[in-house]
Amino acid sequence: MVEERVGPVRYVVGRIWPIVITQACVATGVGLNLTVASLATVQVTGDERFGGLAQTCTIIGAMVLTIVATQIAARWGRIISLRFTIIFAIAGSVVCALAVGLGNRGEILLFLGLFLLGGGTVSALSARFAAVDKLGSGNDSTAAAAIAVVLMGSAIGSAVGPNLYGLFAEWDPQWLTPMQMAFAGSAVLFMLALAPLVAERRRSYMPVGYRGRSSLKKVRVQWNRNVITVFLVAAFNHSAMIALMTMAPLHTDHLFGPAGSGLVMTAHLLGMYAFGIWVSKALSKIGPQATLLLGAVILVGSAAALIVLHHLLIFFILGLFGVGLAWSIGMITTSSLVSRVSDVDQRVALQGGLDFAINVAAGISSLSAGLIVAAVGYPVLAAIVLVTACSLILLFALVPGPPGVASDGWEK
């Protein structure tokens, strides 16, 4: 086989490079929008209290569009679903740019645009499943490698996107404000993300057994103990990362200054994206249970460092790096597990359901983390993550039947 001659990673990159380019462009656009969304909301509404609604609107949009995208994927294939969500992200960027230009008359239009920008979030998540469908292989190591490679594409966007606003702020033409240029720039980035997918054949993203035009009943998740376990792990893994990441700059900027905050976030992003290939190799060698346990141990150790040694820069860097690495392990492992299911309708339902659970967890986490840190401080937030992680480890240790049971369509 070609995969055996060139190695799984080179084989995967050679097959899914359009998805990787799309992911890099989408992640850049999402990162840019994330940087300016709250600022735009405050500018248009004239009230800082509405700044937090920007992320909330985008998360709600992502939740709704995930449901729609899942149904589209079940009927017409993953590539059509991915194009659909990117088009919504383009529309959201354009609407936000228009709303900023209208000033305080554009409040409703701005929140509509932020809702549509949820399409970018959905695209960034569903691209990993599009890559698995493109490979069309039941090989677990290949699927995990595909997810890892796509997530590495996110690293480019995470590094480049937030910094683009500074460039737009320096280049200030008479006919557009820097914030309008930022939203217009994100629209262009989403268009660039769509470009590699235009030439892609829909049939090449249809896995073996795909029937198309499935009924609504067929694409509903069939709940059982293993599915609940995977969803709980994925939701907690993502919510823990969101909580500790989003609140970290407030804590580090006060203790270590802007330079220290930059080092912390760089280390965190490195943990999230730089080791995906090695995570996929660990998954194929030691299996999903041991890999998830490894991620849980890393998360517990990282949270402990953020509780006890949060006042020391080096340990805060190591702590948030570990949080990012634990997220990478959890995301790749749970995504690989739901991609193993042989029944195509159920696989699409599980993949869409997983992304919906992740978006819900992100919304709850981003709102509650701010309240917790404001009331009792960042170390207490880390302590809540640690206690919850330990509780889940204990629960899964006591309850038999962990993920990977063949009766559910997941092979060990």
C-alpha positions in Angstrom: 0.0 0.0 0.0 1.0 3.6 -0.6 0.6 4.4 3.1 3.0 1.7 4.1 5.7 2.9 1.7 5.6 6.6 2.6 4.4 6.5 6.2 1.0 7.5 7.5 1.8 11.2 8.0 3.2 11.9 4.5 0.4 9.8 3.1 -2.2 11.8 5.0 -0.8 15.2 4.1 -0.7 14.1 0.4 -4.3 13.2 0.5 -5.9 16.0 2.6 -3.8 19.1 1.8 -6.8 21.0 0.5 -8.4 20.5 4.0 -5.3 21.6 5.7 -5.1 24.9 3.7 -8.8 25.4 4.4 -8.3 24.9 8.1 -5.3 27.3 8.2 -7.4 30.0 6.5 -10.5 29.4 8.6 -8.5 29.4 11.8 -6.8 32.7 10.8 -10.2 34.3 10.1 -11.6 33.0 13.4 -8.6 34.2 15.3 -8.9 37.7 13.8 -12.7 37.9 14.5 -12.1 36.7 18.1 -9.7 39.6 18.6 -12.0 42.3 17.3 -15.5 41.0 18.1 -15.7 42.3 21.7 -14.1 45.6 20.7 -16.7 46.0 17.9 -19.6 45.2 20.3 -18.4 47.8 22.8 -17.9 50.4 20.0 -21.3 49.9 18.4 -23.3 49.6 21.7 -21.3 52.1 23.6 -21.5 49.9 26.7 -18.7 47.7 28.0 -21.2 45.4 29.7 -22.2 44.1 26.2 -18.6 43.1 25.3 -19.1 39.5 26.6 -22.2 39.1 24.4 -20.0 38.9 21.3 -18.5 35.5 22.1 -21.9 34.3 23.4 -23.6 35.2 20.1 -20.9 33.4 18.1 -21.2 30.3 20.3 -25.0 30.2 20.0 -24.6 30.5 16.2 -22.1 27.6 16.2 -24.5 25.5 18.2 -27.4 26.1 15.8 -25.2 25.7 12.6 -23.7 22.5 14.0 -27.2 20.9 13.9 -27.9 22.2 10.4 -24.4 21.2 9.2 -24.9 17.6 10.6 -28.1 17.2 8.6 -26.4 18.5 5.4 -23.5 16.1 5.9 -25.8 13.2 6.3 -27.7 14.0 3.1 -25.1 15.5 0.7 -21.7 14.7 2.2 -19.2 16.3 4.5 -17.7 18.6 1.8 -21.0 20.2 1.1 -21.5 20.8 4.8 -18.1 22.4 5.1 -18.7 24.7 2.2 -22.0 25.7 3.7 -20.6 26.7 7.1 -17.7 28.7 5.5 -20.3 30.6 3.3 -22.1 31.5 6.5 -18.8 32.7 8.0 -18.2 34.9 5.0 -21.7 36.4 5.3 -21.1 37.0 9.0 -17.9 38.9 8.4 -19.5 41.1 5.8 -22.5 41.8 8.0 -20.3 42.8 11.0 -18.3 45.1 8.8 -21.5 46.8 7.7 -22.7 47.0 11.3 -19.6 48.7 12.5 -19.9 51.3 9.7 -23.5 52.1 10.9 -22.3 52.9 14.4 -25.0 52.7 17.1 -27.6 52.1 14.5 -26.1 48.8 13.7 -26.5 46.9 17.0 -29.0 44.3 15.8 -27.1 43.9 12.5 -23.8 43.3 14.5 -25.3 40.6 16.7 -26.7 38.9 13.6 -23.3 39.0 12.0 -21.7 37.6 15.2 -24.2 34.8 15.1 -23.4 33.9 11.5 -19.7 33.9 12.4 -20.4 30.7 14.3 -20.1 29.2 10.9 -16.3 29.7 11.2 -16.2 27.9 14.5 -18.2 25.0 13.0 -15.9 24.9 10.0 -12.8 24.7 12.1 -14.2 21.8 14.1 -15.8 19.8 11.2 -12.7 20.0 9.0 -11.1 17.2 10.9 -14.0 14.9 10.1 -13.9 15.9 6.5 -10.3 14.8 6.4 -11.2 11.4 7.8 -13.9 11.0 5.2 -11.5 12.0 2.4 -9.2 9.2 3.5 -12.1 6.7 3.5 -10.0 4.3 5.6 -10.9 2.2 8.6 -7.3 2.5 9.7 -7.4 4.0 13.2 -3.9 5.3 13.1 -4.5 7.0 9.7 -7.7 8.6 11.0 -5.9 9.9 14.1 -3.0 11.2 12.0 -5.5 13.0 9.7 -7.1 14.7 12.7 -3.7 15.7 14.1 -2.6 17.2 10.8 -5.7 19.2 10.5 -5.3 20.5 14.0 -1.8 21.6 13.2 -3.3 23.7 10.4 -5.1 25.5 13.2 -1.8 26.5 14.7 -1.1 28.7 11.8 -4.3 30.6 12.2 -4.0 30.8 16.0 -0.6 32.5 15.6 -1.4 34.8 12.6 -5.0 35.7 13.1 -4.9 37.8 16.3 -1.8 39.7 15.0 -3.5 40.9 11.8 -5.6 43.5 13.7 -2.5 45.3 14.6 -1.5 45.6 10.9 -5.0 46.9 10.0 -4.8 49.4 12.8 -1.5 50.8 11.4 -2.9 51.0 7.8 -5.8 53.4 8.1 -7.4 54.4 4.8 -10.0 57.2 4.7 -12.9 55.0 3.6 -12.6 52.1 6.2 -11.9 52.0 9.9 -9.4 49.4 11.2 -12.2 47.4 12.7 -14.1 47.3 9.4 -10.9 46.3 7.6 -10.5 43.5 10.1 -14.0 42.0 9.4 -13.5 42.6 5.7 -10.1 40.8 6.0 -11.7 37.8 7.7 -14.3 37.6 4.9 -11.4 37.4 2.4 -9.7 34.7 4.5 -12.9 32.7 4.6 -13.1 33.0 0.8 -9.6 31.7 0.5 -10.6 28.8 2.8 -13.4 28.0 0.4 -11.2 28.1 -2.7 -9.4 24.8 -2.2 -12.8 23.0 -1.7 -14.3 24.2 -5.0 -12.4 21.8 -7.1 -12.8 18.9 -4.6 -15.2 16.2 -5.8 -18.1 15.5 -3.5 -17.9 11.8 -4.1 -14.3 11.7 -2.8 -15.6 12.7 0.7 -18.2 10.0 0.8 -17.1 7.1 3.0 -17.8 3.5 2.2 -21.4 2.7 3.0 -22.7 6.3 2.4 -26.3 6.3 1.2 -27.1 10.0 1.2 -30.4 11.7 1.9 -30.7 9.9 5.2 -33.9 10.4 7.3 -33.8 12.6 10.4 -34.3 9.5 12.5 -31.2 7.8 11.1 -28.9 10.7 12.0 -29.9 10.9 15.6 -27.3 9.7 18.1 -28.0 6.3 19.6 -27.1 6.8 23.2 -25.3 4.1 25.3 -22.7 4.1 28.0 -19.7 4.4 25.7 -21.2 7.3 23.7 -22.0 9.1 27.0 -18.4 8.5 28.2 -16.8 9.9 25.1 -19.1 13.0 25.0 -18.4 13.7 28.7 -14.7 13.4 28.2 -14.8 15.7 25.1 -17.0 18.3 26.7 -15.0 18.5 30.0 -11.7 18.4 28.1 -12.7 21.4 25.9 -14.5 23.4 28.7 -11.4 23.0 31.0 -9.1 24.3 28.3 -11.5 27.2 27.4 -11.8 28.3 31.1 -8.1 28.2 31.9 -7.0 29.7 28.6 -9.5 32.6 28.4 -8.9 33.7 32.0 -5.1 33.3 31.9 -4.3 36.7 30.3 -6.1 38.6 33.0 -4.1 36.8 35.7 -0.7 36.8 33.9 -0.9 40.4 32.7 -1.2 41.5 36.3 1.6 39.3 37.6 4.1 39.0 34.8 3.2 41.9 32.4 2.5 41.7 28.6 5.7 39.9 27.8 5.0 37.2 30.3 1.4 36.8 29.0 2.7 36.4 25.5 5.1 33.6 26.6 2.2 31.8 28.5 -0.1 31.9 25.5 2.6 30.8 23.1 3.4 27.8 25.3 -0.3 27.0 25.5 -0.8 27.1 21.7 2.4 25.0 21.3 0.8 22.3 23.6 -2.5 22.4 21.8 -1.1 22.0 18.2 2.5 21.0 18.0 2.3 17.4 19.4 -0.7 16.1 17.5 1.3 13.7 15.4 2.8 12.1 18.5 -0.6 11.9 20.1 -1.9 10.0 17.1 1.1 7.6 17.3 0.4 7.1 21.0 -3.2 6.4 20.3 -2.3 3.6 17.8 0.3 2.1 20.1 -1.3 2.1 23.5 -5.0 2.5 22.7 -7.7 5.1 23.5 -8.1 4.2 27.2 -4.4 4.6 28.1 -4.1 7.7 25.9 -7.1 9.4 27.6 -5.7 8.5 31.0 -2.4 10.1 30.0 -4.2 13.3 29.0 -6.1 13.2 32.3 -2.9 12.9 34.3 -1.3 15.8 32.4 -4.4 17.9 33.0 -4.4 17.2 36.8 -0.7 17.9 37.1 -1.0 21.1 35.1 -4.0 22.3 37.2 -2.1 21.6 40.4 0.8 23.8 39.1 -1.7 26.6 38.4 -3.1 26.3 41.9 0.1 26.1 44.0 2.7 27.8 41.9 0.7 30.3 39.9 2.8 33.2 41.1 5.9 31.8 39.3 6.1 32.5 35.6 8.0 29.2 34.6 5.4 27.0 36.4 2.5 29.0 34.9 4.0 28.5 31.5 4.4 24.8 32.1 0.9 24.6 33.6 -0.9 26.2 30.6 1.3 24.2 28.2 0.1 21.0 29.9 -3.5 22.2 29.6 -3.0 22.6 25.9 -1.4 19.2 25.5 -4.2 17.5 27.5 -6.7 19.2 25.2 -4.9 17.9 22.2 -4.9 14.4 23.6 -8.6 14.5 24.4 -9.6 16.1 21.1 -7.7 13.7 18.9 -8.7 10.6 20.9 -12.5 11.4 21.2 -12.6 12.5 17.5 -10.9 9.3 16.4 -13.3 7.2 18.5 -16.5 8.7 16.9 -14.9 8.3 13.5 -14.5 4.5 14.0 -18.2 3.7 13.8 -18.9 1.5 10.8 -22.5 2.7 10.2 -22.2 6.0 8.3 -25.5 7.5 9.5 -24.6 6.9 13.1 -21.0 8.1 12.6 -22.2 11.4 11.1 -24.7 11.8 14.0 -21.9 11.1 16.6 -19.5 13.6 14.9 -22.1 16.3 14.8 -23.3 15.6 18.3 -19.7 15.7 19.6 -19.2 19.1 18.1 -22.5 20.3 19.5 -21.5 19.1 22.9 -18.1 20.9 22.6 -19.8 24.2 21.6 -22.3 24.0 24.5 -19.4 23.3 26.9 -17.4 26.2 25.5 -20.3 28.6 26.0 -21.0 27.5 29.6 -17.3 27.5 30.4 -16.6 30.9 29.0 -19.4 32.5 30.9 -18.9 30.7 34.2 -15.1 31.1 34.2 -15.3 34.9 34.2 -17.7 34.9 37.1 -15.5 32.5 39.1 -12.3 34.4 38.6 -14.0 37.7 39.4 -15.4 36.3 42.6 -12.6 34.0 44.0 -9.6 34.2 41.7 -7.8 32.1 39.0 -6.3 29.4 41.4 -9.8 28.5 42.5 -10.8 28.1 38.9 -7.9 25.7 38.4 -8.9 23.9 41.6 -12.4 23.3 40.2 -10.9 21.8 37.0 -8.6 19.6 39.1 -11.4 18.3 41.3 -13.7 17.6 38.3 -10.9 15.8 36.4 -10.1 13.6 39.4 -13.8 12.9 39.9 -14.2 11.8 36.3 -11.1 9.6 36.5 -12.5 7.9 39.6 -15.9 7.5 38.0 -14.5 5.9 34.8 -12.3 3.6 36.9 -15.2 2.3 38.9 -17.7 2.0 36.0 -16.8 -1.0 33.7 -17.1 -0.8 29.9 -14.9 2.1 28.8 -14.8 3.4 25.2 -13.6 1.0 22.5 -16.1 -1.9 22.8 -16.8 -3.7 19.6 -20.6 -4.0 20.2 -20.9 -0.3 19.8 -19.1 -0.3 16.5 -15.8 0.8 18.1 -13.0 -1.7 17.8 -10.4 -1.9 20.5 
